[in-house]
Amino acid sequence: MKFIVSVLICAGLFLSVPHLVFASEQVAAVQKSTKINISSASATELAQLPGIGQAKAQRIIAHREQHPFKSVEELTAIKGIGKATLANLRPYVTIE
């Protein structure tokens, strides 16, 4: 009996894995297709970007209030955002 239950549990887990992978691919596709406008996004929206937490989100907002963004590349002027972080952000951000 325990063997049968174990087999059923394993089969259920095995069958659910493709759905989990597919769901994560859907989330990634949505994230890439919905770009966040760094010129108008809230701190909460900015904090959802990869490598950006609340502290960097606040720095982005403070920077744009003093120096409105003309390009996404200007994010590198913000402490903690370098070339590598910018490369990771590019698919998710816009200034339009």
PLY file of the C-alpha trace (Angstrom):
ply
format ascii 1.0
element vertex 96
property float x
property float y
property float z
element edge 95
property int vertex1
property int vertex2
end_header
0.00 0.00 0.00
2.79 2.44 0.90
4.51 1.59 -2.37
1.40 2.41 -4.38
0.96 5.71 -2.58
4.62 6.56 -3.19
4.29 5.76 -6.88
1.16 7.91 -7.18
2.82 10.83 -5.44
5.89 10.59 -7.67
3.72 10.37 -10.78
1.76 13.43 -9.68
4.94 15.41 -9.08
6.39 14.31 -12.40
3.28 15.36 -14.28
3.11 18.76 -12.57
6.71 19.78 -13.37
6.06 20.67 -17.03
3.23 22.93 -15.93
5.50 24.70 -13.45
8.18 25.22 -16.11
5.59 26.48 -18.59
4.14 28.87 -16.01
7.57 30.32 -15.21
8.21 30.80 -18.94
4.91 32.66 -19.24
5.85 34.96 -16.36
9.22 35.69 -17.97
7.54 36.44 -21.30
5.09 38.85 -19.66
7.90 40.58 -17.78
9.87 41.08 -20.98
6.87 42.31 -22.96
5.78 44.79 -20.28
8.59 47.29 -19.93
8.74 49.62 -16.97
9.14 53.30 -17.76
11.98 54.47 -15.50
10.89 58.08 -16.03
7.52 57.57 -14.36
7.51 54.25 -12.46
6.80 54.13 -8.75
9.34 52.80 -6.25
7.28 49.61 -5.97
7.41 49.05 -9.74
11.13 49.80 -9.94
11.88 47.46 -7.02
10.44 44.55 -9.04
13.22 44.87 -11.61
16.09 42.36 -11.41
18.86 43.66 -9.18
16.82 46.65 -7.98
15.43 46.70 -4.47
13.76 49.46 -2.50
17.00 51.37 -1.86
18.02 51.51 -5.53
14.45 52.29 -6.54
14.54 55.33 -4.25
17.90 56.36 -5.76
16.44 56.10 -9.27
13.52 58.34 -8.29
15.79 60.88 -6.56
18.07 60.96 -9.61
15.25 61.43 -12.14
13.78 64.30 -10.10
17.07 66.18 -10.47
18.07 64.85 -13.91
15.20 63.53 -16.07
16.27 60.45 -18.02
17.13 60.90 -21.68
18.30 57.30 -22.08
18.27 54.01 -20.21
22.09 54.13 -20.10
21.86 56.99 -17.59
20.93 54.43 -14.94
24.68 53.80 -14.55
24.96 57.24 -12.91
23.11 55.78 -9.93
25.16 54.24 -7.12
24.96 50.45 -7.28
23.99 50.25 -10.96
26.88 49.38 -13.22
27.24 47.95 -16.70
26.31 44.41 -15.65
23.15 45.52 -13.86
22.22 47.73 -16.81
22.64 44.77 -19.18
20.24 42.73 -17.00
17.74 45.60 -16.88
17.64 46.43 -20.59
14.90 43.93 -21.55
12.64 45.31 -18.82
13.03 49.10 -18.94
12.24 52.00 -21.21
12.07 55.80 -20.99
9.02 56.07 -23.24
0 1
1 2
2 3
3 4
4 5
5 6
6 7
7 8
8 9
9 10
10 11
11 12
12 13
13 14
14 15
15 16
16 17
17 18
18 19
19 20
20 21
21 22
22 23
23 24
24 25
25 26
26 27
27 28
28 29
29 30
30 31
31 32
32 33
33 34
34 35
35 36
36 37
37 38
38 39
39 40
40 41
41 42
42 43
43 44
44 45
45 46
46 47
47 48
48 49
49 50
50 51
51 52
52 53
53 54
54 55
55 56
56 57
57 58
58 59
59 60
60 61
61 62
62 63
63 64
64 65
65 66
66 67
67 68
68 69
69 70
70 71
71 72
72 73
73 74
74 75
75 76
76 77
77 78
78 79
79 80
80 81
81 82
82 83
83 84
84 85
85 86
86 87
87 88
88 89
89 90
90 91
91 92
92 93
93 94
94 95
